[in-house]
Amino acid sequence: MGKSLKAKKYFSVEAAAVYLSSVLEEQVSVADVYELVLEGNLTISARLINQAYAVKGKMVQQRERSLFLYEEEVPEFEKRIHVINGIWDLAMIGMEMHQVKALYQKELNGPAPMIAELNGFYLEKEGSLYRLLNALPLSGSEDHRAALEARLNSLLKTKGYTIQDVFLEGNFDVMDSLDDVELEEFMALSDAVTLENAEDELPEYHALETPQFQFVFRTDELKRFLDSLNDEPTRVNDETIHPRRRDSYLVVIAALCKQQGIDPKTRGVCSSIELMVQQLGANLSQDTIKSILDEVADAIERKQI
């Protein structure tokens, strides 16, 4: 990796395709890059253009058993609101995954994907899960105050002021430079940050604009992916699996499907299995799942002979 690339922190999706093509000495398209993401081989990130607001959480087991062989994991979040910016990895469990799928289908001129993922836009950093917010609660809670102050300060900075100018020095000249929409936001946020802590009251909410971001790949993530390819010959791949053993795997899959009442030929079953795989923390595309299920019937027939 050259000196200029070592200094580069991230690549756009298009630039990543060009870079991978150059290093691998084979054509890698933008669609190929998205497919690597959807298969779980490459982590895609979002570079936030402006600051955003999010709550931190983690995946926890549901108390009730699911219909499948494992308990379903659901996200659980803290009350504290975090102000975030910079580059964050996509968690690929919610609408962020849908957007990547939509871009992938667009590259292939294919149909738009169905929205079947978890509602919300989720990011990851340092092993923690975050959900982006589309509104800020206008309450005096300590969990919300820092985010409200950051939002207010961001508004004032566009006019050359800071929150200290207004509340510590009593300089309210900024109000003359605000338009009606900005003034309404200023008043709502100002009232909220000066409220006493009122945990029991249901707060009103201030709607936020849709976060602006760019899909990118961290340079160190591309390097990790390329390094993983160098290890590929040591891994067991599809070509090294004996045909009889492969048939055995497929028959086991068929038995598990039957036990769970899953008909591999049913329309839409690939989407359901895709969600089950995601709940295990893995990723497989519907095309990959379909190609596996299509082999099940022949494998059973061969085992019965």
SULDASUL-V313834 format. One record per run of one state. SS is the DSSP state (H for helix, E for strand, - for the rest). FROM is the first residue (numbers start at 0). TO is the last residue. If there is no record, write none. Layout:
ss: (SS/SS)
from: (FROM/FROM)
to: (TO/TO)
//
This chain:
ss: (-/H/-/E/H/-/H/-/E/-/E/-/H/-/E/-/E/-/E/-/H/-/H/-/H/-/H/-/E/-/E/H/-/H/-/H/-/H/-/H/-/H/-)
from: (0/2/7/9/12/24/29/38/44/61/72/90/94/107/121/125/127/132/134/138/141/157/162/167/172/177/179/193/203/207/212/218/230/231/234/237/240/242/259/268/279/285/304)
to: (1/6/8/11/23/28/37/43/60/71/89/93/106/120/124/126/131/133/137/140/156/161/166/171/176/178/192/202/206/211/217/229/230/233/236/239/241/258/267/278/284/303/304)
//
